[in-house]
Amino acid sequence: MSKGTGVRRLGLAMKQKTSQLESGLLPVKLNIVDESHLHAGHRFVKESGITQETHFKVFVVSKAFEGKSLVARHRLCYSLIDQEIKEGVHAVALTTLTPEEDKEKEVV
């Protein structure tokens, strides 16, 4: 499996997300980037007082997405990281592909 952590080291919440996504999706590829630093001045961050691990970009390729709509794929991912979202993760941008879609994307 291919993993990436972006520019920043993964904190505890993201390590938990990685583990939950891995066990729930058995991904071929999983890349999680903490983009919280890009949103440091935003209203949510200022008002909540939460300054770390608030915004993430997730790229995941899994057979678990086969036959599922985009909405169903995202619901599946969010169900796996629901607790972290309740505990202060503000935004998760998802890219969810099947292995076939990922292969087609690489060709283009």
Backbone as ProteinMPNN parsed JSONL, in Angstrom:
{"seq_chain_A": "MSKGTGVRRLGLAMKQKTSQLESGLLPVKLNIVDESHLHAGHRFVKESGITQETHFKVFVVSKAFEGKSLVARHRLCYSLIDQEIKEGVHAVALTTLTPEEDKEKEVV", "coords_chain_A": {"N_chain_A": [[0.832, -1.167, 0.0], [0.443, 2.218, -0.732], [1.436, 5.033, 1.025], [1.15, 8.392, 2.201], [2.127, 11.343, 3.897], [2.074, 14.003, 3.472], [3.154, 17.386, 4.038], [3.313, 17.767, 6.746], [3.799, 16.106, 9.899], [1.844, 13.311, 10.921], [-0.594, 13.67, 13.393], [-2.036, 12.405, 16.463], [-4.871, 12.103, 16.05], [-5.004, 11.839, 13.265], [-3.466, 9.582, 12.855], [-5.136, 7.72, 13.998], [-7.289, 7.914, 12.226], [-6.067, 7.003, 9.884], [-5.55, 4.335, 10.573], [-8.192, 3.406, 10.969], [-9.327, 3.808, 8.426], [-7.677, 2.13, 6.94], [-8.256, -0.431, 8.054], [-10.999, -0.579, 7.611], [-11.352, -0.251, 4.857], [-9.369, -1.594, 3.469], [-7.325, -0.475, 1.69], [-5.72, -0.036, -1.519], [-4.188, 2.107, -2.116], [-3.424, 4.831, -0.013], [-3.419, 8.076, 0.908], [-2.876, 10.654, 3.037], [-3.128, 13.999, 3.787], [-2.327, 16.546, 5.952], [-3.775, 19.536, 6.052], [-4.17, 21.59, 7.754], [-2.64, 23.806, 8.512], [-3.017, 25.558, 6.43], [-5.391, 26.714, 6.935], [-5.357, 28.17, 9.22], [-6.081, 30.813, 9.938], [-8.807, 30.888, 9.674], [-12.282, 31.309, 10.515], [-13.574, 29.146, 11.969], [-11.386, 27.849, 13.157], [-10.323, 29.865, 14.77], [-12.519, 30.4, 16.493], [-13.065, 27.917, 17.667], [-10.771, 27.215, 18.968], [-9.267, 25.059, 18.441], [-6.344, 24.171, 17.011], [-4.825, 22.398, 15.6], [-4.794, 19.632, 13.354], [-7.28, 19.917, 11.842], [-8.114, 20.113, 9.194], [-8.101, 18.039, 6.386], [-6.829, 16.291, 3.519], [-7.729, 13.529, 1.715], [-6.774, 10.797, -0.183], [-7.859, 7.893, -1.539], [-7.73, 4.563, -2.675], [-9.639, 1.795, -3.295], [-11.038, -1.507, -3.371], [-13.382, -1.679, -2.057], [-15.008, 0.354, -2.885], [-16.133, -0.369, -5.253], [-18.9, -0.492, -7.412], [-20.284, 1.39, -5.958], [-21.819, 4.587, -5.506], [-20.52, 7.966, -5.714], [-21.391, 9.432, -3.492], [-22.088, 7.339, -1.731], [-19.573, 6.2, -1.349], [-18.219, 8.27, -0.027], [-19.803, 8.487, 2.258], [-19.229, 6.023, 3.413], [-16.487, 6.335, 4.025], [-16.635, 8.545, 5.804], [-18.119, 7.359, 7.833], [-16.252, 5.722, 8.979], [-14.477, 7.45, 10.183], [-15.925, 8.937, 11.911], [-15.923, 9.536, 14.721], [-13.617, 11.125, 15.098], [-14.301, 13.34, 13.599], [-16.391, 14.327, 15.111], [-14.896, 15.109, 17.261], [-13.47, 17.377, 16.554], [-12.27, 17.573, 14.001], [-12.58, 19.491, 11.214], [-12.83, 19.572, 8.405], [-12.751, 17.288, 5.718], [-11.459, 16.488, 2.757], [-12.263, 14.36, 0.256], [-10.983, 12.012, -2.085], [-12.043, 9.356, -3.794], [-11.455, 6.312, -5.206], [-11.878, 3.384, -7.278], [-9.713, 0.535, -7.833], [-9.619, 0.112, -10.617], [-10.526, 2.594, -11.662], [-8.465, 4.211, -10.754], [-6.343, 3.187, -12.196], [-7.154, 3.867, -14.799], [-7.064, 6.628, -14.569], [-4.337, 7.073, -14.298], [-3.456, 6.487, -16.848], [-4.439, 8.519, -18.441]], "CA_chain_A": [[0.0, 0.0, 0.0], [1.178, 3.473, -0.807], [0.974, 5.994, 2.028], [1.854, 9.66, 2.242], [1.676, 12.165, 5.009], [2.137, 15.416, 3.148], [4.238, 18.186, 4.551], [3.331, 17.741, 8.199], [3.708, 14.795, 10.536], [0.499, 12.988, 11.372], [-0.833, 13.672, 14.824], [-2.779, 11.269, 16.994], [-6.169, 11.949, 15.395], [-4.837, 11.349, 11.904], [-2.999, 8.196, 12.942], [-6.34, 6.928, 14.233], [-8.029, 7.89, 10.965], [-5.346, 6.121, 8.969], [-5.792, 2.967, 11.022], [-9.59, 3.068, 10.725], [-9.53, 3.706, 6.981], [-6.984, 0.923, 6.482], [-8.973, -1.643, 8.46], [-12.34, -0.583, 7.046], [-11.376, -0.211, 3.393], [-8.265, -2.376, 2.892], [-6.974, 0.282, 0.488], [-4.54, -0.284, -2.338], [-3.439, 3.346, -1.902], [-3.997, 5.742, 0.97], [-2.567, 9.241, 1.096], [-3.561, 11.63, 3.878], [-2.339, 15.217, 3.94], [-2.839, 17.497, 6.936], [-3.743, 20.886, 5.487], [-4.649, 22.495, 8.806], [-1.854, 25.045, 8.512], [-3.543, 26.44, 5.388], [-6.664, 27.247, 7.41], [-5.108, 28.667, 10.582], [-6.757, 32.079, 10.201], [-10.237, 30.798, 9.409], [-13.185, 31.55, 11.645], [-13.763, 27.934, 12.78], [-10.177, 27.597, 13.941], [-10.241, 30.909, 15.796], [-13.609, 30.273, 17.466], [-13.041, 26.626, 18.361], [-9.548, 27.076, 19.754], [-8.547, 23.879, 17.949], [-5.393, 24.722, 16.045], [-4.124, 21.337, 14.881], [-5.574, 18.515, 12.828], [-8.652, 20.344, 11.568], [-8.408, 20.012, 7.765], [-7.331, 16.972, 5.754], [-7.106, 15.834, 2.164], [-7.557, 12.078, 1.714], [-6.852, 10.097, -1.467], [-7.911, 6.467, -1.216], [-8.104, 3.625, -3.732], [-10.055, 0.568, -2.622], [-12.074, -2.339, -3.99], [-14.616, -1.461, -1.292], [-15.805, 1.365, -3.57], [-16.697, -0.917, -6.492], [-20.358, -0.53, -7.455], [-20.857, 2.417, -5.084], [-21.826, 5.961, -6.005], [-19.596, 8.861, -5.019], [-21.975, 9.736, -2.181], [-21.958, 6.132, -0.897], [-18.146, 6.074, -1.016], [-17.901, 9.281, 0.981], [-20.485, 8.085, 3.499], [-18.455, 4.919, 3.979], [-15.275, 6.912, 4.633], [-17.005, 9.351, 6.97], [-18.556, 6.478, 8.922], [-15.05, 5.158, 9.602], [-13.759, 8.485, 10.944], [-16.982, 9.727, 12.542], [-15.555, 10.007, 16.061], [-12.647, 12.216, 14.968], [-15.025, 14.509, 13.115], [-17.109, 14.841, 16.281], [-13.928, 15.631, 18.227], [-12.804, 18.599, 16.146], [-11.851, 17.662, 12.602], [-13.553, 20.386, 10.595], [-13.028, 19.3, 6.983], [-12.017, 16.19, 5.092], [-11.688, 16.46, 1.315], [-12.036, 12.974, -0.148], [-10.936, 11.489, -3.441], [-12.263, 7.925, -3.596], [-11.42, 5.613, -6.488], [-11.663, 1.942, -7.326], [-8.428, 0.277, -8.499], [-9.805, 0.302, -12.061], [-10.571, 4.04, -11.917], [-7.122, 4.735, -10.523], [-5.536, 2.755, -13.339], [-7.575, 4.695, -15.932], [-6.593, 7.985, -14.302], [-2.894, 7.09, -14.556], [-3.251, 6.409, -18.295], [-4.807, 9.813, -19.029]], "C_chain_A": [[0.88, 1.234, 0.0], [0.594, 4.446, 0.207], [1.78, 7.271, 1.909], [1.307, 10.502, 3.365], [1.771, 13.645, 4.703], [3.308, 16.094, 3.817], [4.396, 18.037, 6.061], [3.252, 16.316, 8.714], [2.276, 14.559, 10.987], [0.43, 13.018, 12.886], [-1.678, 12.47, 15.215], [-4.101, 11.048, 16.27], [-6.01, 11.372, 13.997], [-4.288, 9.938, 11.889], [-4.184, 7.272, 13.171], [-7.157, 6.812, 12.958], [-7.382, 6.933, 9.979], [-5.631, 4.671, 9.311], [-7.221, 2.536, 10.711], [-9.882, 2.925, 9.237], [-8.864, 2.451, 6.431], [-7.776, -0.335, 6.829], [-10.356, -1.721, 7.828], [-12.405, -0.692, 5.54], [-10.366, -1.139, 2.728], [-7.773, -1.722, 1.6], [-5.714, -0.216, -0.212], [-3.598, 0.91, -2.195], [-4.181, 4.181, -0.867], [-2.995, 6.86, 1.207], [-3.367, 10.28, 1.876], [-2.627, 12.811, 4.101], [-3.043, 16.132, 4.937], [-2.666, 18.898, 6.356], [-4.195, 21.945, 6.496], [-3.926, 23.834, 8.794], [-2.348, 26.042, 7.463], [-4.814, 27.162, 5.836], [-6.551, 27.894, 8.789], [-5.864, 29.953, 10.904], [-8.261, 32.038, 10.02], [-11.068, 30.886, 10.689], [-13.347, 30.326, 12.548], [-12.579, 27.709, 13.705], [-10.07, 28.604, 15.074], [-11.286, 30.705, 16.891], [-13.53, 28.987, 18.28], [-11.84, 26.489, 19.288], [-8.735, 25.85, 19.363], [-7.628, 24.353, 16.836], [-4.666, 23.659, 15.236], [-5.106, 20.268, 14.436], [-7.048, 18.866, 12.624], [-9.064, 20.126, 10.12], [-7.488, 18.977, 7.111], [-7.777, 16.735, 4.323], [-6.769, 14.345, 2.148], [-7.753, 11.548, 0.298], [-6.817, 8.615, -1.144], [-8.417, 5.669, -2.414], [-8.421, 2.301, -3.051], [-11.101, -0.186, -3.439], [-13.411, -2.159, -3.281], [-15.538, -0.448, -1.97], [-16.478, 0.834, -4.834], [-18.217, -1.014, -6.39], [-21.044, 0.517, -6.594], [-20.795, 3.79, -5.759], [-20.809, 6.783, -5.217], [-20.104, 9.173, -3.609], [-21.826, 8.54, -1.242], [-20.507, 5.918, -0.468], [-17.773, 7.037, 0.111], [-18.564, 8.948, 2.313], [-19.721, 6.968, 4.197], [-17.205, 5.454, 4.686], [-15.611, 7.695, 5.894], [-17.468, 8.479, 8.128], [-17.361, 5.894, 9.672], [-14.299, 6.167, 10.47], [-14.722, 9.41, 11.69], [-16.566, 10.315, 13.891], [-14.585, 11.186, 15.997], [-13.322, 13.491, 14.477], [-15.79, 15.145, 14.274], [-16.165, 15.511, 17.274], [-13.115, 16.808, 17.71], [-12.24, 18.662, 14.744], [-12.949, 18.427, 11.879], [-13.841, 20.015, 9.142], [-12.146, 18.152, 6.517], [-12.409, 16.191, 3.621], [-11.293, 15.075, 0.815], [-11.936, 12.816, -1.655], [-10.986, 9.984, -3.279], [-12.366, 7.238, -4.953], [-11.358, 4.105, -6.291], [-10.297, 1.722, -7.97], [-8.505, 0.494, -10.015], [-9.809, 1.786, -12.421], [-9.199, 4.67, -11.742], [-6.213, 4.397, -11.695], [-5.861, 3.61, -14.568], [-7.055, 6.122, -15.781], [-5.103, 8.116, -14.612], [-2.591, 7.104, -16.046], [-3.482, 7.762, -18.943], [-3.78, 10.823, -18.79]], "O_chain_A": [[1.923, 1.279, 0.652], [-0.619, 4.657, 0.237], [2.959, 7.238, 1.556], [0.139, 10.377, 3.736], [1.565, 14.468, 5.595], [4.321, 15.466, 4.123], [5.501, 18.169, 6.588], [2.708, 15.431, 8.053], [1.58, 15.493, 11.386], [1.287, 12.461, 13.573], [-1.99, 11.622, 14.38], [-4.421, 9.915, 15.91], [-6.79, 10.513, 13.586], [-4.615, 9.164, 10.989], [-4.241, 6.175, 12.614], [-7.663, 5.736, 12.639], [-8.064, 6.149, 9.32], [-5.922, 3.868, 8.425], [-7.44, 1.42, 10.24], [-10.608, 2.017, 8.832], [-9.418, 1.783, 5.557], [-7.947, -1.211, 5.981], [-10.838, -2.815, 7.536], [-13.399, -1.17, 4.994], [-10.496, -1.439, 1.541], [-7.801, -2.344, 0.538], [-4.788, -0.737, 0.409], [-2.377, 0.754, -2.157], [-5.412, 4.228, -0.852], [-1.87, 6.624, 1.649], [-4.417, 10.73, 1.419], [-1.49, 12.65, 4.544], [-4.221, 16.449, 4.774], [-1.545, 19.38, 6.192], [-4.556, 23.06, 6.119], [-4.535, 24.876, 9.039], [-2.12, 27.244, 7.599], [-5.256, 28.11, 5.187], [-7.564, 28.135, 9.445], [-6.252, 30.156, 12.055], [-8.928, 33.057, 10.195], [-10.6, 30.574, 11.784], [-13.264, 30.453, 13.769], [-12.747, 27.415, 14.889], [-9.761, 28.239, 16.208], [-10.978, 30.822, 18.077], [-13.891, 28.975, 19.456], [-11.88, 25.745, 20.267], [-7.645, 25.627, 19.889], [-8.095, 24.883, 15.828], [-3.96, 23.987, 14.282], [-6.129, 20.04, 15.081], [-7.94, 18.207, 13.158], [-10.253, 19.968, 9.841], [-6.267, 19.029, 7.259], [-8.936, 16.946, 3.965], [-5.666, 13.946, 2.519], [-8.77, 11.818, -0.34], [-5.858, 8.13, -0.545], [-9.388, 6.042, -3.071], [-7.593, 1.75, -2.325], [-11.938, 0.418, -4.11], [-14.46, -2.459, -3.851], [-16.729, -0.398, -1.66], [-17.311, 1.523, -5.424], [-18.754, -1.545, -5.417], [-22.271, 0.531, -6.509], [-19.85, 4.106, -6.481], [-20.305, 6.344, -4.183], [-19.331, 9.175, -2.651], [-21.471, 8.714, -0.076], [-20.25, 5.499, 0.661], [-17.101, 6.663, 1.072], [-17.956, 9.108, 3.372], [-19.584, 6.967, 5.42], [-16.91, 5.065, 5.816], [-14.959, 7.535, 6.926], [-17.235, 8.821, 9.288], [-17.454, 5.607, 10.866], [-13.572, 5.783, 11.386], [-14.364, 10.531, 12.051], [-16.839, 11.484, 14.163], [-14.72, 12.142, 16.762], [-12.957, 14.591, 14.89], [-15.828, 16.369, 14.398], [-16.581, 16.379, 18.041], [-12.154, 17.212, 18.364], [-11.768, 19.721, 14.328], [-14.118, 18.045, 11.933], [-14.982, 20.132, 8.694], [-10.97, 18.057, 6.868], [-13.562, 15.925, 3.281], [-10.138, 14.667, 0.934], [-12.706, 13.413, -2.407], [-10.08, 9.391, -2.693], [-13.254, 7.543, -5.749], [-10.858, 3.613, -5.279], [-9.768, 2.639, -8.598], [-7.562, 1.003, -10.62], [-9.16, 2.189, -13.387], [-8.819, 5.562, -12.499], [-5.412, 5.224, -12.131], [-4.958, 4.028, -15.292], [-6.653, 6.748, -16.762], [-4.658, 9.142, -15.126], [-1.581, 7.668, -16.467], [-2.791, 8.116, -19.898], [-3.93, 11.968, -19.217]]}, "name": "protein", "num_of_chains": 1, "seq": "MSKGTGVRRLGLAMKQKTSQLESGLLPVKLNIVDESHLHAGHRFVKESGITQETHFKVFVVSKAFEGKSLVARHRLCYSLIDQEIKEGVHAVALTTLTPEEDKEKEVV"}
